[in-house]
């Protein structure tokens, strides 16, 4: 199992394998052709409330991670997380695509950690 994370603004490559967008909203200024995603799991993304609270402030990341993991236990998010786990079983390489500027503090990082546990 190879799970990678990549910003939506970086070029898609063959080595990315199956590309899954894990944002609730489409990344600004990126066309469908350029993004080249295979799946879009909107419901796996953090809630609007949690995303706004976090506001990509790195000092809040530990609490964001905790709250996001709790959110992933809810029905819609849990279902898509289970779907993501199934994709990883089917394909040898999966890349989680996200739009945030911060490469270390975002939901894709949390998802990758959970998938690798």
Backbone bond lengths (Angstrom), bond angles and torsions (degrees), N, CA, C in turn:
res aa  C-N    CA-C-N  psi(-1)  N-CA   C-N-CA  omega(-1)  CA-C   N-CA-C  phi
1 X - - - 1.444 - - 1.521 109.06 -
2 X 1.325 115.79 122.49 1.459 121.97 175.75 1.516 108.38 -119.27
3 X 1.330 116.27 114.16 1.460 121.47 177.29 1.522 107.26 -116.40
4 X 1.324 115.07 124.28 1.447 121.43 179.27 1.527 109.17 -121.22
5 X 1.320 115.53 163.68 1.465 120.30 173.45 1.520 107.63 -126.09
6 X 1.339 114.54 148.18 1.457 118.95 -176.34 1.528 109.84 -155.09
7 X 1.304 115.56 139.11 1.469 120.20 176.33 1.519 110.05 -67.92
8 X 1.315 115.19 144.89 1.462 121.37 179.19 1.525 111.45 -62.84
9 X 1.310 117.76 -20.68 1.458 122.02 -175.99 1.524 112.59 -90.39
10 X 1.323 116.73 -1.48 1.462 121.20 174.35 1.525 108.01 -90.97
11 X 1.306 116.48 152.76 1.463 120.95 -178.37 1.530 111.10 -65.51
12 X 1.319 115.66 138.54 1.460 121.27 173.36 1.527 108.28 -72.70
13 X 1.333 115.86 142.77 1.460 121.35 -179.37 1.524 109.07 -134.37
14 X 1.305 116.69 157.62 1.465 121.08 178.61 1.531 111.41 -59.86
15 X 1.338 117.00 -35.13 1.466 120.67 -178.24 1.527 112.68 -66.30
16 X 1.353 117.48 -11.51 1.464 121.27 178.52 1.523 111.71 -68.61
17 X 1.310 117.40 -20.69 1.463 120.01 -176.03 1.519 110.12 66.45
18 X 1.314 116.51 -137.39 1.465 122.02 178.35 1.517 108.35 -77.79
19 X 1.322 115.88 127.28 1.467 121.20 -177.37 1.527 109.59 -104.50
20 X 1.345 115.10 127.15 1.465 121.50 -177.04 1.527 108.86 -123.51
21 X 1.323 116.24 117.53 1.458 120.99 175.64 1.526 108.05 -77.72
22 X 1.338 116.85 125.96 1.467 121.48 -176.57 1.530 111.63 -115.42
23 X 1.318 116.68 29.19 1.463 123.28 175.82 1.520 109.85 -106.90
24 X 1.314 115.47 151.21 1.464 120.91 177.89 1.532 111.18 -74.83
25 X 1.334 116.64 -30.94 1.461 121.31 -179.67 1.526 109.69 -118.01
26 X 1.329 115.43 151.13 1.460 121.74 179.57 1.527 109.47 -66.96
27 X 1.326 119.06 136.89 1.463 121.69 178.98 1.533 111.67 -61.01
28 X 1.301 115.84 131.95 1.469 121.58 -177.65 1.521 111.95 -60.84
29 X 1.324 113.93 135.42 1.451 120.06 172.18 1.518 115.77 73.64
30 X 1.325 117.75 10.00 1.467 120.14 -179.51 1.526 108.27 -112.98
31 X 1.307 116.10 122.78 1.467 120.00 179.85 1.527 110.78 -76.30
32 X 1.317 115.49 159.87 1.466 120.29 177.12 1.520 110.71 -60.34
33 X 1.325 116.16 -38.53 1.458 120.77 -179.45 1.529 111.15 -64.31
34 X 1.307 116.38 -41.75 1.466 119.97 -178.71 1.530 111.81 -72.91
35 X 1.321 116.97 -38.11 1.460 119.81 -177.23 1.526 111.90 -70.54
36 X 1.330 116.55 -36.20 1.461 122.52 176.94 1.533 113.32 48.53
37 X 1.325 115.61 57.25 1.464 118.60 177.01 1.528 109.93 -93.34
38 X 1.308 115.06 152.82 1.461 121.18 177.35 1.520 110.99 -97.33
39 X 1.327 116.62 -31.67 1.462 122.46 -179.70 1.526 108.84 -141.62
40 X 1.336 114.98 148.87 1.455 120.73 175.14 1.517 107.12 -126.07
41 X 1.319 116.17 109.22 1.463 122.53 -179.89 1.526 108.85 -101.21
42 X 1.329 115.91 80.23 1.467 121.51 -179.14 1.522 111.67 -62.19
43 X 1.333 115.48 -41.16 1.466 119.60 -172.87 1.520 114.21 -73.46
44 X 1.328 117.43 -11.38 1.463 119.31 178.48 1.534 110.68 -82.75
45 X 1.315 116.84 -16.33 1.467 121.93 -178.29 1.525 110.98 -68.07
46 X 1.326 116.82 156.33 1.469 119.66 176.12 1.527 110.70 -59.02
47 X 1.315 115.87 151.85 1.463 120.23 177.00 1.530 109.63 -61.44
48 X 1.308 115.39 158.46 1.468 120.61 177.95 1.521 109.97 -58.13
49 X 1.321 116.73 -41.36 1.471 120.69 -179.58 1.526 111.44 -61.43
50 X 1.336 116.30 -45.77 1.464 119.89 -179.18 1.531 110.42 -67.41
51 X 1.308 116.86 -41.84 1.464 121.24 179.80 1.532 110.62 -60.91
52 X 1.339 116.52 -44.37 1.467 119.89 179.78 1.529 111.16 -67.13
53 X 1.342 116.73 -39.33 1.463 119.92 178.47 1.530 110.28 -62.11
54 X 1.319 116.42 -46.73 1.470 122.00 -178.86 1.521 111.12 -62.87
55 X 1.334 116.75 -46.58 1.461 122.56 176.70 1.525 112.88 52.30
56 X 1.322 116.76 26.76 1.474 123.75 179.19 1.523 112.71 54.07
57 X 1.341 115.72 37.17 1.461 121.97 175.74 1.524 107.11 -94.30
58 X 1.317 115.77 109.84 1.469 121.00 -171.04 1.531 113.68 -56.16
59 X 1.328 117.97 -31.54 1.471 119.49 179.97 1.537 111.83 -67.51
60 X 1.326 117.13 -19.45 1.463 121.32 178.06 1.535 112.12 -89.34
61 X 1.329 117.59 -3.14 1.459 120.03 -172.55 1.536 114.02 -59.35
62 X 1.330 120.51 -42.98 1.470 118.33 178.69 1.539 112.64 -57.55
63 X 1.318 117.07 -42.53 1.460 120.34 178.38 1.529 110.77 -71.23
64 X 1.327 117.72 -37.69 1.467 121.61 175.85 1.525 109.97 -58.89
65 X 1.306 115.96 -46.18 1.470 121.45 -179.08 1.530 110.15 -59.19
66 X 1.318 116.63 -44.98 1.467 121.51 179.24 1.531 110.78 -62.06
67 X 1.331 116.13 -49.09 1.468 120.16 -178.47 1.536 111.62 -65.95
68 X 1.319 116.74 -37.91 1.455 120.38 179.81 1.527 111.34 -65.78
69 X 1.324 116.23 -41.59 1.471 119.83 176.54 1.527 110.35 -60.22
70 X 1.332 117.07 -38.41 1.470 120.72 177.09 1.524 110.39 -65.12
71 X 1.329 116.48 -41.83 1.467 120.07 178.54 1.523 111.77 -62.10
72 X 1.301 116.82 -35.53 1.467 120.58 -178.59 1.528 112.93 -65.66
73 X 1.317 116.85 -8.96 1.461 121.11 176.00 1.524 111.81 -84.56
74 X 1.337 117.72 -10.36 1.463 121.44 -179.78 1.522 109.63 -76.29
75 X 1.311 116.90 155.45 1.463 122.53 -169.08 1.527 115.36 -53.75
76 X 1.338 119.20 -54.24 1.461 120.98 -177.35 1.510 112.59 -64.69
77 X 1.311 115.68 -44.79 1.457 119.80 179.67 1.523 110.84 -69.75
78 X 1.318 116.79 -40.66 1.467 120.55 179.47 1.528 110.47 -61.49
79 X 1.325 116.77 -40.99 1.465 121.31 179.64 1.533 110.60 -61.29
80 X 1.323 116.57 -45.34 1.464 118.25 179.93 1.522 111.93 -71.22
81 X 1.317 117.52 -32.24 1.466 119.47 175.26 1.531 109.61 -64.02
82 X 1.325 116.77 -41.28 1.469 120.52 176.06 1.531 110.73 -62.83
83 X 1.332 116.35 -40.58 1.470 120.33 176.69 1.528 111.13 -61.53
84 X 1.323 116.19 -39.76 1.460 120.87 178.68 1.524 110.41 -64.29
85 X 1.318 116.87 -41.51 1.466 120.24 177.53 1.528 110.94 -61.71
86 X 1.325 116.88 -37.89 1.464 120.96 177.89 1.534 111.00 -66.00
87 X 1.326 116.84 -40.74 1.471 120.13 177.25 1.520 110.70 -58.49
88 X 1.317 115.12 -42.09 1.461 120.04 -178.18 1.527 110.64 -65.57
89 X 1.309 117.19 -31.76 1.468 120.34 176.03 1.531 111.01 -69.51
90 X 1.348 116.27 -33.89 1.469 121.41 -176.77 1.522 113.31 -79.60
91 X 1.327 117.15 -34.00 1.462 121.30 -173.95 1.519 110.08 -118.44
92 X 1.315 115.72 142.84 1.464 119.37 -177.23 1.528 112.86 -73.63
93 X 1.341 116.95 -26.87 1.460 120.41 -178.81 1.520 110.02 -134.36
94 X 1.335 115.34 127.80 1.459 122.05 178.01 1.526 107.69 -131.29
95 X 1.333 115.74 133.53 1.463 120.80 177.18 1.525 108.72 -115.59
96 X 1.331 115.29 124.43 1.461 121.89 176.47 1.531 107.83 -86.39
97 X 1.313 115.99 121.11 1.461 121.83 -175.73 1.531 108.75 -103.87
98 X 1.331 116.04 133.87 1.464 121.68 -178.02 1.527 108.86 -139.86
99 X 1.320 116.70 163.38 1.453 120.76 -177.02 1.519 115.63 -103.16
100 X 1.314 119.12 -12.80 1.473 121.93 -175.12 1.531 111.86 -59.48
101 X 1.320 115.54 150.59 1.470 120.67 177.99 1.524 111.84 -74.60
102 X 1.325 115.80 -36.68 1.464 121.46 -176.35 1.526 109.79 -78.81
103 X 1.319 116.43 116.18 1.463 121.65 -176.65 1.529 113.18 -78.28
104 X 1.311 117.76 -14.06 1.462 121.16 -176.24 1.526 113.78 -104.97
105 X 1.322 116.92 -20.59 1.465 121.37 -173.43 1.523 110.33 -127.36
106 X 1.327 117.00 81.83 1.459 121.96 -179.92 1.524 109.72 -156.98
107 X 1.331 116.81 171.88 1.453 120.67 -175.43 1.526 112.91 -66.76
108 X 1.330 118.42 -29.66 1.463 120.60 179.70 1.530 110.44 -63.96
109 X 1.314 116.99 -36.10 1.468 121.46 177.27 1.530 109.89 -62.33
110 X 1.335 116.01 -44.44 1.470 121.24 179.79 1.530 109.71 -63.97
111 X 1.319 116.81 -46.51 1.463 120.53 179.83 1.523 111.80 -60.53
112 X 1.312 116.89 -44.63 1.471 121.29 179.22 1.531 109.90 -58.88
113 X 1.335 116.48 -46.37 1.473 120.37 178.76 1.533 111.35 -58.74
114 X 1.313 116.14 -44.39 1.471 120.23 -179.23 1.524 110.94 -65.13
115 X 1.297 117.34 -39.98 1.463 121.52 -179.03 1.518 112.28 -68.35
116 X 1.317 116.34 -28.46 1.456 120.62 -178.21 1.532 113.26 -89.60
117 X 1.328 116.45 -4.49 1.478 119.06 179.29 1.514 110.80 -69.57
